[in-house]
Amino acid sequence: MIEEIRSFYKGKKVLVTGHTGFKGSWLTLWLTLLKADVTGFSLGNLEEPNLFSLLKLEKKIDHRVGDITHLAELEKLIQSVKPDIVFHLAAEALVFPSFQDPVKAFNVNAMGSINLLQALKGSDSKAALFITTDKVYENKNWDYGYREIDSLGGKDPYSASKAMSELAVRAYRESFKESMPALATARAGNIIGGGDFSKYRLLPDCFRSLSRKEPILIRSPNSVRPWLYVLDALFGYLLLGKKLIEQPNSFSDSFNFGPLEIKGVTAKELAQTVINLWGNGSWIQDPSFKENTKEMKTLRLSFDKAAEKLSWKPSFSWIDAVKETTRWYREFYDKGDVEEVSISQIESFYEQAAEIDLSFARSVLLK
């Protein structure tokens, strides 16, 4: 399995925007293990702690500091790097800061994507994958998982700005076919894994509270979310990137990547599982939180299309994902070697995929 991926990404020029973020750092680490030629482009204002620094990634790649809201910077970047493929993860990635500064959210998520599309126009790049979110769908609080054919929407700045990114990708793909690389978007569920230190996210909040021996404050205990292990999501991105280059006409589209548990899991159930694995702790509903009627209370995601066209499906249940995540944070708070545990978790991902006999573990990457 490892050799199959390496045979494709080895030596490829890969540009990752937002490479210093949670998912961006994991993706960058994985690509370095695959011996890709990685360039990263992100803002330089990193807060401590952060996964990028913990993994010592600056020494392993071409690390560049810049701003995706500046078109000229992106044009120079594309001309300089000449990437074979771009993974666009740079974003305002949190819901609540988007309420506090909606102009920034729209500027980064919508205009940042448009700037990158414009910079790629007429370039020699073969493919670009834009990472959006499961929250791009019009909020109907359905019991079934949203599908790629369902209408886009957004009643809050984060969701709307990401939906605008989706529309921009579609517009450039349809309007400038001859001068654009193959374009696709990936809509993933709520991603969980070690190394996320963001505020306003449930699992990082859990582990911060547990490490301080404080109760976990949950804003909306009954909210249902499609929790997906970070390595499952990233494998989907890597697989889709490969297909985009090899079969651009068949895979220039939007794909959902969601968990095995289509019905989703509540925030309180996730938090209690973390507490049980940690060995102690408690949670309470955040008394200072005012319920936001604009944010989805129930969010489920269907990955049928990815299963059918990419032969992709998650290899980790949400409970197994929480176990791996807890193991990572235990190592971090015990001041262990998180670089070593991160690499070992990527290796474990391959083993898990093969053990449960997933089709991609044997042959999908050779199609």
C-alpha positions in Angstrom: 0.0 0.0 0.0 2.7 2.5 1.0 4.7 1.7 -2.1 1.6 2.1 -4.3 1.0 5.6 -3.0 4.7 6.5 -3.2 4.9 5.4 -6.8 2.4 8.1 -7.6 3.3 11.0 -5.3 7.1 10.4 -5.2 8.8 13.3 -6.8 5.6 15.1 -7.6 5.6 18.9 -7.1 2.8 19.4 -4.6 1.7 22.8 -3.3 -0.3 22.8 0.0 -1.9 26.0 1.0 -2.7 26.2 4.7 0.0 23.7 5.4 0.6 25.0 8.9 -2.9 24.2 10.1 -4.2 21.0 11.6 -5.1 19.1 8.5 -2.5 20.9 6.5 0.3 19.7 8.8 -0.9 16.1 8.7 -1.1 16.2 4.9 2.3 17.8 4.7 3.8 15.1 6.9 2.2 12.4 4.9 3.4 13.8 1.6 7.0 14.1 3.0 6.8 10.4 3.9 5.7 9.7 0.3 8.8 11.6 -0.8 6.8 14.3 -2.7 8.5 17.6 -3.4 6.3 19.8 -1.1 5.9 23.5 -1.0 3.7 25.0 1.7 2.1 28.5 1.7 0.5 29.9 4.8 0.3 32.9 7.0 3.3 33.1 9.4 1.5 34.0 12.6 1.5 30.6 14.3 0.2 30.3 17.9 1.8 27.9 20.3 1.4 25.0 20.5 0.9 24.0 16.8 1.3 20.7 15.0 3.4 22.2 12.2 6.2 23.1 14.7 5.8 20.0 16.7 6.4 17.9 13.6 9.4 20.1 12.6 8.0 20.4 9.1 9.7 23.7 8.3 13.0 21.8 7.9 11.4 19.1 5.6 9.7 21.2 2.9 9.9 24.5 1.0 8.1 26.6 3.6 6.7 29.9 2.3 4.9 32.6 4.2 2.1 34.5 2.4 -1.5 35.6 2.2 -4.0 34.0 -0.2 -6.1 37.2 -0.2 -3.3 38.8 -2.3 -3.6 37.7 -5.9 -0.2 38.9 -6.9 1.4 36.7 -4.2 -0.4 33.6 -5.5 0.5 34.4 -9.1 4.2 34.6 -8.2 3.9 31.4 -6.2 2.4 29.3 -9.0 4.9 30.7 -11.5 7.8 29.9 -9.1 6.7 26.5 -7.8 5.0 25.1 -11.0 3.2 22.5 -8.9 1.8 19.3 -10.5 -1.1 19.5 -8.0 -2.4 21.9 -5.5 -4.2 21.0 -2.3 -6.0 24.2 -1.1 -6.6 24.1 2.6 -5.9 27.7 3.6 -9.1 29.1 5.1 -10.8 30.7 8.0 -11.7 27.3 9.3 -13.8 28.0 12.4 -17.5 28.8 12.7 -17.4 31.2 15.7 -14.6 33.5 14.6 -16.5 33.8 11.3 -19.4 35.4 13.3 -16.9 37.8 15.0 -15.3 38.9 11.7 -17.5 37.9 8.8 -15.6 40.2 6.4 -12.4 38.2 7.0 -14.2 34.9 6.6 -15.6 35.9 3.2 -12.3 37.4 2.1 -10.3 34.4 3.0 -12.7 31.6 2.1 -14.3 33.0 -1.0 -11.9 35.6 -2.4 -8.9 33.5 -1.4 -10.2 30.6 -3.5 -11.0 32.9 -6.4 -7.5 34.3 -6.2 -6.0 30.8 -6.4 -8.2 29.9 -9.3 -7.2 33.0 -11.2 -3.5 32.3 -10.4 -3.9 28.7 -11.8 -5.6 29.9 -14.9 -3.2 29.4 -17.8 -0.6 27.6 -15.6 1.0 24.2 -16.3 -0.5 22.7 -13.1 -2.4 19.5 -13.8 -4.9 19.4 -10.9 -6.1 21.4 -7.9 -8.3 20.1 -5.0 -10.2 22.6 -3.0 -11.0 21.5 0.5 -14.3 23.0 1.7 -16.6 21.5 4.3 -19.7 19.5 5.0 -21.4 22.7 6.0 -21.7 24.0 2.4 -25.2 22.4 2.1 -28.4 24.3 2.7 -29.3 23.7 6.3 -32.5 21.6 6.4 -31.6 19.5 9.5 -32.4 16.3 7.5 -32.1 12.9 9.1 -30.3 11.5 6.0 -26.8 12.4 4.9 -26.4 15.3 2.5 -25.4 14.2 -1.0 -23.3 16.1 -3.6 -26.5 16.8 -5.6 -28.2 18.6 -2.7 -28.4 22.4 -2.9 -25.7 24.5 -1.4 -26.4 27.3 1.0 -25.3 28.9 4.2 -27.0 30.8 7.0 -23.8 31.8 8.7 -20.7 33.4 7.4 -18.5 30.3 7.6 -20.9 28.1 5.7 -21.8 30.7 3.1 -18.2 31.6 2.4 -17.3 28.0 1.9 -20.3 27.5 -0.4 -19.2 30.5 -2.4 -15.8 28.8 -2.8 -17.6 25.8 -4.2 -19.5 28.0 -6.7 -16.3 29.7 -7.8 -14.6 26.4 -8.5 -17.6 25.3 -10.6 -17.6 28.6 -12.5 -13.9 28.5 -13.3 -14.2 24.8 -14.3 -17.1 25.5 -16.7 -16.1 28.9 -18.0 -12.4 28.4 -18.6 -12.0 24.6 -19.3 -9.2 25.0 -21.8 -7.0 27.1 -19.5 -7.6 25.5 -16.1 -6.2 22.4 -14.4 -8.6 19.6 -13.4 -10.6 21.0 -10.5 -12.4 19.2 -7.7 -13.8 20.0 -4.3 -13.7 17.8 -1.2 -16.4 18.2 1.5 -15.4 16.4 4.7 -17.1 15.9 8.0 -16.0 17.2 11.3 -12.3 16.1 11.3 -10.8 14.7 14.5 -7.3 13.7 15.2 -4.2 14.5 17.3 -2.5 17.9 16.9 -5.6 20.1 16.7 -5.2 23.0 19.1 -8.0 25.2 17.8 -10.3 27.1 20.0 -14.1 26.4 19.6 -13.6 22.8 18.6 -14.9 20.0 20.8 -12.0 17.6 21.0 -9.2 20.2 21.5 -11.4 21.7 24.2 -11.9 18.3 25.8 -8.2 17.6 26.1 -7.3 21.1 27.3 -9.9 20.7 30.0 -8.9 17.2 31.0 -5.2 18.2 31.2 -6.1 21.0 33.6 -8.5 18.7 35.5 -11.4 21.0 34.7 -14.9 20.1 33.5 -15.3 20.1 29.7 -17.7 22.8 28.6 -20.0 21.8 25.8 -21.8 24.5 23.9 -24.5 22.3 22.3 -24.5 18.7 23.8 -27.2 17.3 21.5 -25.7 18.6 18.2 -25.1 15.8 15.8 -22.0 15.8 13.6 -20.3 13.4 11.1 -17.0 12.9 13.0 -14.3 11.6 10.7 -10.7 10.6 11.4 -8.2 13.0 10.0 -6.2 10.2 8.1 -9.4 8.8 6.5 -10.1 12.3 5.2 -6.6 12.9 4.0 -6.4 9.5 2.3 -9.6 10.6 0.4 -7.8 13.8 -0.7 -4.7 12.0 -1.8 -6.7 9.4 -3.7 -8.9 12.1 -5.4 -5.8 14.1 -6.3 -4.3 11.0 -8.0 -7.5 10.4 -9.9 -7.7 14.1 -11.0 -4.4 13.9 -12.7 -4.9 10.5 -14.2 -8.6 10.9 -15.3 -9.4 14.6 -15.2 -12.7 14.3 -17.1 -14.1 11.7 -14.8 -13.1 13.2 -11.4 -13.4 17.0 -11.9 -16.3 17.2 -9.5 -17.3 17.4 -5.8 -17.0 14.6 -3.4 -18.2 14.0 0.2 -15.9 12.2 2.7 -17.9 11.2 5.7 -17.8 8.6 8.6 -19.2 5.1 8.7 -21.8 6.2 11.1 -24.2 8.0 8.7 -26.6 8.9 11.6 -23.8 10.9 13.2 -22.8 11.1 16.9 -23.8 13.8 19.4 -21.3 16.1 21.0 -22.0 14.8 24.5 -21.5 11.2 23.4 -18.1 12.1 21.9 -17.1 14.0 25.0 -18.1 11.1 27.3 -16.1 8.6 25.2 -13.0 10.8 25.5 -13.5 11.0 29.3 -13.8 7.2 29.5 -10.7 6.7 27.5 -8.7 9.4 29.5 -9.7 7.7 32.7 -11.3 10.7 34.5 -13.1 14.0 34.0 -16.6 15.3 33.5 -18.5 17.6 31.1 -21.2 20.2 31.6 -23.2 22.4 29.2 -21.5 25.8 28.8 -23.6 28.2 30.8 -22.2 31.2 29.0 -23.1 29.9 25.5 -26.0 31.4 23.7 -27.6 29.0 21.3 -27.1 30.1 17.7 -30.1 29.3 15.5 -28.1 29.8 12.3 -25.7 26.9 13.0 -26.8 23.4 12.0 -28.0 21.3 14.9 -28.0 18.1 12.9 -25.5 17.4 10.1 -25.0 14.1 8.4 -23.0 13.3 5.3 -23.3 10.6 2.6 -20.1 9.3 1.1 -21.9 7.0 -1.5 -20.3 8.8 -4.4 -16.8 8.5 -3.1 -17.4 4.8 -2.4 -18.7 4.2 -5.9 -16.3 6.3 -7.9 -13.2 6.2 -5.8 -13.7 2.9 -3.9 -13.1 5.0 -0.8 -14.6 4.4 2.6 -13.4 5.1 6.2 -11.1 2.6 7.8 -11.7 3.9 11.3 -15.0 4.0 13.2 -15.6 7.1 15.3 -14.7 5.3 18.4 -11.4 4.0 16.9 -10.7 7.5 15.7 -11.2 8.9 19.2 -8.9 6.2 20.6 -6.1 7.2 18.3 -6.8 10.9 19.0 -6.6 10.3 22.7 -3.4 8.4 22.3 -1.9 11.4 20.5 -2.9 13.9 23.1 -1.8 11.6 26.0 1.7 11.6 24.4 1.6 15.4 24.0 0.6 16.2 27.5 3.1 13.6 28.9 5.7 15.5 26.8 6.5 12.5 24.6 7.6 12.4 21.0 4.5 13.5 19.0 6.4 13.3 15.7 7.1 9.7 16.3 3.5 8.9 17.3 2.2 10.9 14.3 4.3 8.8 11.9 3.3 5.6 13.7 -0.4 6.6 13.3 0.1 7.0 9.5 1.7 3.5 9.4 -1.2 2.1 11.5 -3.6 3.6 9.1 -2.3 1.4 6.3 -2.4 -1.7 8.6 -5.9 -1.0 9.6 -7.0 -0.5 6.0 -5.5 -3.8 5.0 -6.8 -5.6 8.1 -10.4 -4.8 7.4 -9.9 -5.7 3.8 -10.9 -2.4 2.2 -10.6 -2.4 -1.6 -8.4 0.6 -1.7 -5.9 -1.2 0.6 -5.2 -3.7 -2.2 -5.9 -2.3 -5.6 -7.7 1.0 -5.9 -4.6 3.1 -6.3 -3.5 0.9 -9.3 -6.8 1.5 -11.2 
